[in-house]
């Protein structure tokens, strides 16, 4: 049995917020670069496009809170195809802090929230 990821090891932060020493490894999990930010201005350790929602799912969701529950389910299914990348991120988070960086305005309804829930879940098949 593998050890769970400590909740304190997985942080979420908007790309527009300044980095902080406690962020640990900063990982952008959006498919598109955040609007209005120059690439050299965003402090990142990794850009994990493979963990971002598909273009079709992102467009369907449209950041509408009414679609949030269904978005979480569909996104979790999409992430099953990225099990290796998700497992690598989970292994990293077991040992040290990672910050999931995202560009959406809504801090409660975005892909980073789903990825964090999956990382903290006992198994990757558990719903967020």
C-alpha positions, 0 to 999 in steps of 0.5 A, a space after each residue: 500500500 502506498 502512503 497518502 499524499 499529505 494535504 499540505 503538500 498540494 497547494 493551488 494558486 492562480 497564475 496571476 498571484 506572485 510565487 512564494 517560497 512555500 509553493 515548492 514546485 510550481 506546475 502549470 496544469 492548463 493547456 493554454 498559457 494564461 492570458 496577459 502573462 509573458 512566459 518569462 514572467 511566470 515562475 514555473 518548474 513544469 508545464 504539465 499540459 497533459 494534465 489539463 482538460 481537453 479543449 472540448 471539455 474546457 469549452 463545454 464547461 465554460 467555467 459555469 458553476 452549474 456544470 461543475 459536478 459533471 465537469 469533475 466527473 468527465 475530467 476525472 475520466 479524461 485523467 485516467 488516460 494520463 495515469 502515468 503523469 498523475 502518478 508521477 505528480 502524486 509521487 512528487 507530492 508525497 515527498 515535497 510541496 507542489 503548487 498546481 498553477 491555473 489561469 481561471 478566474 473562479 478559484 472554486 471551480 477549476 481544473 486544479 481543484 479536481 487534480 488536487 482532489 485526485 492527488 489526495 484521494 486514496 486511489 486514482 479511481 476515486 471520484 474527486 
